[in-house]
């Protein structure tokens, strides 16, 4: 029952019969480690009268106040998911990250429509009711902005006081419901010569991306629901394109038009913006897939571990190419690695929760996680990525992250080199 | 809200038919649900605002550098600066470095990408300006002024001469300095880190 090493990380299964006990202790400690809001009475006042009566809408417990971190750039905007405050894999819809280039439009669902035209036999305009009438599908998958974490793609100058939310909060996971795009493409009769389609939003900027037709036949969807309710306005209400595993920008929100074509359209987003300049003097284009990545969400800044002992290191791993097949965790800055437990469900192109028990001795430690996916891809170090791409590339920054634990229990963002 | 499963057996049968067609190729005449309506030509004309590199989608009209200077002063300088270099938002003008394409080498180069040194197609300017600019009134410029402001931006980038007149025929022919820099994504998972 006592681990062989004093400072060890081990797979949850390894601890076997003590797991229940350890888990109990961990729950207690994690509550202690939450950043306190300063209020003093632990249990609150004893109820002296009838509690609250039912209401038409629920509310969060007043002492649980996860918040998105809002980026205000005036001409565009976004917000990041508080990954350090969340459990499991699902992101509550109101905490899903957002990123948009022309604000959030207010669209009347009764007048909304999606038009599909171009290289099709039957150009068709679908109302929202039409879309909902098609056979529906639900799937759980992640969405990640391709710029997520780009502030960490450098060897120095990253603030230690960086939360997982500010570093990697442009990542969320939802259950999405809608109609497969392949169903709509069969309905309109896509020509055999069509190789790309333009997806265009009804936002003020009419954001547009060219998408290979193969993605539609594979797993693209037009979705109108998120985690059981209608999509939120900032997620594309009343309907958006969903491209599982592909960079967020291409998952066009408020989608109003799809045009089938025999060539890409070379919009501003896919030429001047979401491209990846490489050190060989080229720029990678149409780099849709989000490669395997993981982040430790606990412990992370600004948590303070109150004492040495057993702690559960926990985080999220995902790959745009399929399932996560393993996550390794290190407590010594990458000198040694141990398999973490992957918690079911382990779904393709979806966040997977990983957990590893760690017996912290109180010595300085550097916690890191390293994901691998079903293609055999292993999440690389920053040095490896910079070697492959160059220091000027910043999208798709999926390198290993690190958290430094100091003897007083404070946890700081560290580089993963 | 309507009851979506009304007439369940029929819908179920249709699902089975569609599912059965999945493996039989996309070209065959598959059964249809028949939902939706044919868009009117007017609706399509109003919505179809995209422009491709071959010029497909460009409207009639034309614009000069001189007119573009006026359009730029009215609608663009507040965000892009008097000469397209000052910001506060995206820098539009600049050819440096004249040789090479070093943007992958250093993080500091991120803010130095411009129309002149990074944009591969001139047609993208028309597509983007018509759909999204000026930010306070997207799509309000009209074809002539859009051609004109593009002519001015390209002139500031030393890509077209001061007497240039742009239209649906000349815009696709403009060869942008970064035209040949873009390569398809070569990442494919597996052992390679790219």
HADDOCK unambig.tbl for C-alpha pairs under 7 A between the chains (distance, minus, plus):
assign (segid A and resid 123 and name CA) (segid B and resid 38 and name CA) 5.99 0.50 0.50
assign (segid A and resid 123 and name CA) (segid B and resid 39 and name CA) 6.73 0.50 0.50
assign (segid A and resid 124 and name CA) (segid B and resid 36 and name CA) 5.99 0.50 0.50
assign (segid A and resid 124 and name CA) (segid B and resid 37 and name CA) 5.43 0.50 0.50
assign (segid A and resid 124 and name CA) (segid B and resid 38 and name CA) 4.74 0.50 0.50
assign (segid A and resid 124 and name CA) (segid B and resid 39 and name CA) 5.88 0.50 0.50
assign (segid A and resid 125 and name CA) (segid B and resid 36 and name CA) 5.44 0.50 0.50
assign (segid A and resid 125 and name CA) (segid B and resid 37 and name CA) 5.32 0.50 0.50
assign (segid A and resid 125 and name CA) (segid B and resid 38 and name CA) 5.99 0.50 0.50
assign (segid A and resid 125 and name CA) (segid B and resid 39 and name CA) 5.61 0.50 0.50
assign (segid A and resid 126 and name CA) (segid B and resid 36 and name CA) 4.50 0.50 0.50
assign (segid A and resid 126 and name CA) (segid B and resid 37 and name CA) 6.70 0.50 0.50
assign (segid A and resid 127 and name CA) (segid B and resid 36 and name CA) 6.73 0.50 0.50
assign (segid A and resid 130 and name CA) (segid B and resid 35 and name CA) 5.91 0.50 0.50
assign (segid A and resid 130 and name CA) (segid B and resid 36 and name CA) 6.06 0.50 0.50
assign (segid A and resid 133 and name CA) (segid B and resid 4 and name CA) 6.19 0.50 0.50
assign (segid A and resid 135 and name CA) (segid B and resid 15 and name CA) 6.84 0.50 0.50
assign (segid A and resid 187 and name CA) (segid B and resid 32 and name CA) 5.51 0.50 0.50
assign (segid A and resid 187 and name CA) (segid B and resid 33 and name CA) 6.98 0.50 0.50
assign (segid A and resid 192 and name CA) (segid B and resid 27 and name CA) 6.86 0.50 0.50
assign (segid A and resid 204 and name CA) (segid B and resid 132 and name CA) 6.72 0.50 0.50
assign (segid A and resid 204 and name CA) (segid B and resid 138 and name CA) 6.78 0.50 0.50
assign (segid A and resid 205 and name CA) (segid B and resid 131 and name CA) 5.89 0.50 0.50
assign (segid A and resid 205 and name CA) (segid B and resid 132 and name CA) 4.14 0.50 0.50
assign (segid A and resid 205 and name CA) (segid B and resid 138 and name CA) 6.84 0.50 0.50
assign (segid A and resid 206 and name CA) (segid B and resid 131 and name CA) 5.72 0.50 0.50
assign (segid A and resid 206 and name CA) (segid B and resid 132 and name CA) 6.44 0.50 0.50
assign (segid A and resid 265 and name CA) (segid B and resid 51 and name CA) 6.84 0.50 0.50
assign (segid A and resid 265 and name CA) (segid B and resid 52 and name CA) 4.77 0.50 0.50
assign (segid A and resid 265 and name CA) (segid B and resid 53 and name CA) 6.76 0.50 0.50
assign (segid A and resid 266 and name CA) (segid B and resid 52 and name CA) 6.73 0.50 0.50
assign (segid A and resid 266 and name CA) (segid B and resid 53 and name CA) 6.94 0.50 0.50
assign (segid A and resid 266 and name CA) (segid B and resid 124 and name CA) 6.41 0.50 0.50
assign (segid A and resid 267 and name CA) (segid B and resid 124 and name CA) 5.61 0.50 0.50
assign (segid A and resid 267 and name CA) (segid B and resid 127 and name CA) 6.92 0.50 0.50
assign (segid A and resid 267 and name CA) (segid B and resid 128 and name CA) 6.90 0.50 0.50
assign (segid A and resid 268 and name CA) (segid B and resid 124 and name CA) 5.93 0.50 0.50
assign (segid A and resid 268 and name CA) (segid B and resid 128 and name CA) 6.11 0.50 0.50
assign (segid A and resid 271 and name CA) (segid B and resid 119 and name CA) 6.37 0.50 0.50
assign (segid A and resid 271 and name CA) (segid B and resid 120 and name CA) 6.86 0.50 0.50
assign (segid A and resid 272 and name CA) (segid B and resid 118 and name CA) 6.45 0.50 0.50
assign (segid A and resid 272 and name CA) (segid B and resid 119 and name CA) 5.45 0.50 0.50
assign (segid A and resid 277 and name CA) (segid B and resid 103 and name CA) 5.63 0.50 0.50
assign (segid A and resid 277 and name CA) (segid B and resid 104 and name CA) 4.40 0.50 0.50
assign (segid A and resid 278 and name CA) (segid B and resid 104 and name CA) 4.07 0.50 0.50
assign (segid A and resid 278 and name CA) (segid B and resid 105 and name CA) 6.93 0.50 0.50
assign (segid A and resid 279 and name CA) (segid B and resid 102 and name CA) 6.62 0.50 0.50
assign (segid A and resid 279 and name CA) (segid B and resid 104 and name CA) 4.35 0.50 0.50
assign (segid A and resid 279 and name CA) (segid B and resid 105 and name CA) 4.86 0.50 0.50
assign (segid A and resid 281 and name CA) (segid B and resid 100 and name CA) 6.71 0.50 0.50
assign (segid A and resid 281 and name CA) (segid B and resid 101 and name CA) 4.85 0.50 0.50
assign (segid A and resid 281 and name CA) (segid B and resid 102 and name CA) 5.77 0.50 0.50
assign (segid A and resid 281 and name CA) (segid B and resid 104 and name CA) 6.95 0.50 0.50
assign (segid A and resid 281 and name CA) (segid B and resid 181 and name CA) 6.99 0.50 0.50
assign (segid A and resid 282 and name CA) (segid B and resid 181 and name CA) 4.71 0.50 0.50
assign (segid A and resid 282 and name CA) (segid B and resid 182 and name CA) 5.68 0.50 0.50
assign (segid A and resid 282 and name CA) (segid B and resid 183 and name CA) 6.60 0.50 0.50
assign (segid A and resid 283 and name CA) (segid B and resid 181 and name CA) 5.98 0.50 0.50
assign (segid A and resid 283 and name CA) (segid B and resid 182 and name CA) 4.79 0.50 0.50
assign (segid A and resid 283 and name CA) (segid B and resid 183 and name CA) 6.03 0.50 0.50
assign (segid A and resid 284 and name CA) (segid B and resid 182 and name CA) 5.93 0.50 0.50
assign (segid A and resid 284 and name CA) (segid B and resid 183 and name CA) 5.11 0.50 0.50
assign (segid A and resid 284 and name CA) (segid B and resid 184 and name CA) 5.77 0.50 0.50
assign (segid A and resid 284 and name CA) (segid B and resid 185 and name CA) 5.42 0.50 0.50
assign (segid A and resid 285 and name CA) (segid B and resid 182 and name CA) 6.10 0.50 0.50
assign (segid A and resid 285 and name CA) (segid B and resid 183 and name CA) 5.79 0.50 0.50
assign (segid A and resid 285 and name CA) (segid B and resid 184 and name CA) 5.18 0.50 0.50
assign (segid A and resid 285 and name CA) (segid B and resid 185 and name CA) 5.69 0.50 0.50
assign (segid A and resid 286 and name CA) (segid B and resid 184 and name CA) 6.42 0.50 0.50
assign (segid A and resid 286 and name CA) (segid B and resid 185 and name CA) 5.99 0.50 0.50
assign (segid A and resid 287 and name CA) (segid B and resid 185 and name CA) 5.05 0.50 0.50
assign (segid A and resid 375 and name CA) (segid B and resid 189 and name CA) 5.67 0.50 0.50
assign (segid A and resid 375 and name CA) (segid B and resid 190 and name CA) 4.76 0.50 0.50
assign (segid A and resid 376 and name CA) (segid B and resid 190 and name CA) 4.56 0.50 0.50
assign (segid A and resid 376 and name CA) (segid B and resid 191 and name CA) 5.97 0.50 0.50
assign (segid A and resid 377 and name CA) (segid B and resid 189 and name CA) 5.32 0.50 0.50
assign (segid A and resid 377 and name CA) (segid B and resid 190 and name CA) 4.33 0.50 0.50
assign (segid A and resid 377 and name CA) (segid B and resid 191 and name CA) 5.18 0.50 0.50
assign (segid A and resid 385 and name CA) (segid B and resid 193 and name CA) 6.91 0.50 0.50
assign (segid A and resid 388 and name CA) (segid B and resid 193 and name CA) 6.76 0.50 0.50
assign (segid A and resid 388 and name CA) (segid B and resid 194 and name CA) 5.37 0.50 0.50
assign (segid A and resid 389 and name CA) (segid B and resid 194 and name CA) 6.61 0.50 0.50
assign (segid A and resid 390 and name CA) (segid B and resid 104 and name CA) 5.31 0.50 0.50
assign (segid A and resid 390 and name CA) (segid B and resid 105 and name CA) 5.04 0.50 0.50
assign (segid A and resid 391 and name CA) (segid B and resid 104 and name CA) 6.23 0.50 0.50
assign (segid A and resid 391 and name CA) (segid B and resid 105 and name CA) 5.22 0.50 0.50
assign (segid A and resid 391 and name CA) (segid B and resid 106 and name CA) 4.91 0.50 0.50
assign (segid A and resid 391 and name CA) (segid B and resid 107 and name CA) 5.69 0.50 0.50
assign (segid A and resid 392 and name CA) (segid B and resid 103 and name CA) 5.80 0.50 0.50
assign (segid A and resid 392 and name CA) (segid B and resid 104 and name CA) 4.02 0.50 0.50
assign (segid A and resid 392 and name CA) (segid B and resid 105 and name CA) 4.73 0.50 0.50
assign (segid A and resid 392 and name CA) (segid B and resid 106 and name CA) 4.04 0.50 0.50
assign (segid A and resid 392 and name CA) (segid B and resid 107 and name CA) 3.98 0.50 0.50
assign (segid A and resid 392 and name CA) (segid B and resid 109 and name CA) 6.70 0.50 0.50
assign (segid A and resid 392 and name CA) (segid B and resid 110 and name CA) 6.82 0.50 0.50
assign (segid A and resid 393 and name CA) (segid B and resid 104 and name CA) 5.18 0.50 0.50
assign (segid A and resid 393 and name CA) (segid B and resid 107 and name CA) 6.99 0.50 0.50
